[in-house]
Amino acid sequence: MGAGPAGLMLAHLLYLHGIESVIVEARSRRYIEERVRAGVLEQGTVDLLNATGLGERMGREGMHHHGIEIGFEGKRHRIDIHELTGNAITVYAQHEVIRDLVSARLVAGQPIVFEAEDVAVRGLDTHEPVLSFSQGDTTTELRCDFAAGCDGFHGICRTSIPDGVLRVYDRSYPFAWLGVLAEAAPSSDELVYMQHDRGFALFSMRSPTITRLYLQCDPHEDIDEWSDDRIWNELMLRLACDDGWKPNSGQIVQKSITPMRSFVVEPMQYGRLYLVGDSAHIVPPTGAKGMNLAISDARALAHALAGFYKRGHNDLLAHYSEICLRRVWKIQRFSWWMTSVLHRFPDANAFDLRRQAAELDYLTSSPVAAKSLAENYGGLPLDFNDEWGR
């Protein structure tokens, strides 16, 4: 259930293993292929896309970066991810990854249902769970060996698990991100994370002609109160550097406000239903981990299902939650840390501000601290070995 990065990647890996699957998606193909979301791929995600035949367009159009910049007190400090870890990152938007995955599935002639209505799942604690959905006047039931809940935070799969099974860990942050897409050539070759007295700002990009920028704001802000001029004025204030660097400005073609939260449910499975990606966990976007974490979940489940079908092994399926959650909590820790060190908390006192300044000073002056950031940002190694490398 769900044709986001988790569901599409899971289905693609299962297809390569010779395992049949059906994807059921509530939205239209156009919607999932045009919805602008995250855009930073870890080294492991890039390697997986290349190893599974999905990397051709990414290699041609993606923007490959060896580092990021951390800014505070008007100065930028480069963290060389490649030099410190041997890894790199690639800026390639999530909806482009989805386009590549959808195209590969259709070319392979594998089933994918768009605009499904009344989606429901039952019999999760049996050996034959049933997925039902309707299209127009037609209702379809699919009897499955396993069900994969890849339908996101607001999907039906997690809520189909009986009360009392899941333990929820949740934290909301007292700020949000105002994000814009602007028709402006990027003025830096790498992402710039800027801590500022007025709040966090992030310079990113989506292509050689499109810049992606974010501002920390109040989660209750009205987007209509943010004119283009107000947005650019605030960006120029927060991103301004002593060396004169600033983002190029241009026509803003999209803007939105995204609340920030951390969320995890345990376990990530019930009976023959396995939760994958955002249906099981949400991370604040500061660490650029959401899509990468969803894809690593899909990779773990595909590996476990391959063990079941090819060798009759149940052990990996039984321990799916344990395998995924170990990585999930490491990513939650890193995303929380990135968020806490770069954002201005509304209740911060003088001690908090001095501690935050010391944290940034240590990060940008200690090779050990810089390597820790580089290792996490570029992508931690998997906790299992599958057919697709690291």
Secondary structure in CASP SS format (residue, H / E / C, confidence):
PFRMAT SS
TARGET T0000
AUTHOR 0000-0000-0000
METHOD secondary structure of the structure
MODEL  1
M C 1.00
G C 1.00
A C 1.00
G C 1.00
P H 1.00
A H 1.00
G H 1.00
L H 1.00
M H 1.00
L H 1.00
A H 1.00
H H 1.00
L H 1.00
L H 1.00
Y H 1.00
L H 1.00
H C 1.00
G C 1.00
I C 1.00
E C 1.00
S C 1.00
V C 1.00
I E 1.00
V E 1.00
E C 1.00
A C 1.00
R C 1.00
S C 1.00
R H 1.00
R H 1.00
Y H 1.00
I H 1.00
E H 1.00
E H 1.00
R C 1.00
V C 1.00
R C 1.00
A C 1.00
G C 1.00
V E 1.00
L E 1.00
E C 1.00
Q H 1.00
G H 1.00
T H 1.00
V H 1.00
D H 1.00
L H 1.00
L H 1.00
N H 1.00
A H 1.00
T C 1.00
G C 1.00
L C 1.00
G C 1.00
E H 1.00
R H 1.00
M H 1.00
G H 1.00
R H 1.00
E H 1.00
G C 1.00
M E 1.00
H E 1.00
H E 1.00
H C 1.00
G E 1.00
I E 1.00
E E 1.00
I E 1.00
G E 1.00
F E 1.00
E C 1.00
G C 1.00
K E 1.00
R E 1.00
H E 1.00
R E 1.00
I E 1.00
D E 1.00
I H 1.00
H H 1.00
E H 1.00
L H 1.00
T H 1.00
G C 1.00
N C 1.00
A C 1.00
I E 1.00
T E 1.00
V E 1.00
Y C 1.00
A C 1.00
Q H 1.00
H H 1.00
E H 1.00
V H 1.00
I H 1.00
R H 1.00
D H 1.00
L H 1.00
V H 1.00
S H 1.00
A H 1.00
R H 1.00
L H 1.00
V H 1.00
A C 1.00
G C 1.00
Q C 1.00
P C 1.00
I E 1.00
V E 1.00
F C 1.00
E C 1.00
A C 1.00
E E 1.00
D E 1.00
V E 1.00
A E 1.00
V E 1.00
R E 1.00
G C 1.00
L C 1.00
D C 1.00
T C 1.00
H C 1.00
E C 1.00
P C 1.00
V E 1.00
L E 1.00
S E 1.00
F E 1.00
S E 1.00
Q E 1.00
G C 1.00
D C 1.00
T E 1.00
T E 1.00
T E 1.00
E E 1.00
L E 1.00
R E 1.00
C C 1.00
D C 1.00
F C 1.00
A E 1.00
A E 1.00
G E 1.00
C C 1.00
D C 1.00
G C 1.00
F C 1.00
H C 1.00
G C 1.00
I C 1.00
C C 1.00
R H 1.00
T H 1.00
S H 1.00
I C 1.00
P C 1.00
D C 1.00
G C 1.00
V C 1.00
L C 1.00
R E 1.00
V E 1.00
Y E 1.00
D E 1.00
R E 1.00
S E 1.00
Y E 1.00
P E 1.00
F E 1.00
A E 1.00
W E 1.00
L E 1.00
G E 1.00
V E 1.00
L E 1.00
A E 1.00
E E 1.00
A C 1.00
A C 1.00
P C 1.00
S C 1.00
S C 1.00
D C 1.00
E C 1.00
L C 1.00
V E 1.00
Y E 1.00
M E 1.00
Q C 1.00
H C 1.00
D C 1.00
R C 1.00
G C 1.00
F C 1.00
A E 1.00
L E 1.00
F E 1.00
S E 1.00
M E 1.00
R E 1.00
S E 1.00
P C 1.00
T C 1.00
I E 1.00
T E 1.00
R E 1.00
L E 1.00
Y E 1.00
L E 1.00
Q E 1.00
C E 1.00
D C 1.00
P C 1.00
H C 1.00
E C 1.00
D C 1.00
I H 1.00
D H 1.00
E H 1.00
W C 1.00
S C 1.00
D H 1.00
D H 1.00
R H 1.00
I H 1.00
W H 1.00
N H 1.00
E H 1.00
L H 1.00
M H 1.00
L H 1.00
R H 1.00
L H 1.00
A C 1.00
C C 1.00
D C 1.00
D C 1.00
G C 1.00
W C 1.00
K C 1.00
P C 1.00
N C 1.00
S C 1.00
G C 1.00
Q E 1.00
I E 1.00
V E 1.00
Q E 1.00
K E 1.00
S E 1.00
I E 1.00
T E 1.00
P E 1.00
M E 1.00
R E 1.00
S E 1.00
F E 1.00
V E 1.00
V E 1.00
E E 1.00
P C 1.00
M C 1.00
Q E 1.00
Y E 1.00
G C 1.00
R C 1.00
L E 1.00
Y E 1.00
L E 1.00
V C 1.00
G H 1.00
D H 1.00
S H 1.00
A C 1.00
H E 1.00
I E 1.00
V C 1.00
P C 1.00
P H 1.00
T H 1.00
G H 1.00
A C 1.00
K C 1.00
G H 1.00
M H 1.00
N H 1.00
L H 1.00
A H 1.00
I H 1.00
S H 1.00
D H 1.00
A H 1.00
R H 1.00
A H 1.00
L H 1.00
A H 1.00
H H 1.00
A H 1.00
L H 1.00
A H 1.00
G H 1.00
F H 1.00
Y H 1.00
K H 1.00
R H 1.00
G C 1.00
H C 1.00
N C 1.00
D H 1.00
L H 1.00
L H 1.00
A H 1.00
H C 1.00
Y H 1.00
S H 1.00
E H 1.00
I H 1.00
C H 1.00
L H 1.00
R H 1.00
R H 1.00
V H 1.00
W H 1.00
K H 1.00
I H 1.00
Q H 1.00
R H 1.00
F H 1.00
S H 1.00
W H 1.00
W H 1.00
M H 1.00
T H 1.00
S H 1.00
V H 1.00
L H 1.00
H C 1.00
R C 1.00
F C 1.00
P C 1.00
D C 1.00
A C 1.00
N C 1.00
A H 1.00
F H 1.00
D H 1.00
L H 1.00
R H 1.00
R H 1.00
Q H 1.00
A H 1.00
A H 1.00
E H 1.00
L H 1.00
D H 1.00
Y H 1.00
L H 1.00
T H 1.00
S H 1.00
S C 1.00
P H 1.00
V H 1.00
A H 1.00
A H 1.00
K H 1.00
S H 1.00
L H 1.00
A H 1.00
E H 1.00
N H 1.00
Y H 1.00
G H 1.00
G C 1.00
L C 1.00
P C 1.00
L C 1.00
D C 1.00
F C 1.00
N C 1.00
D E 1.00
E C 1.00
W C 1.00
G E 1.00
R C 1.00
END
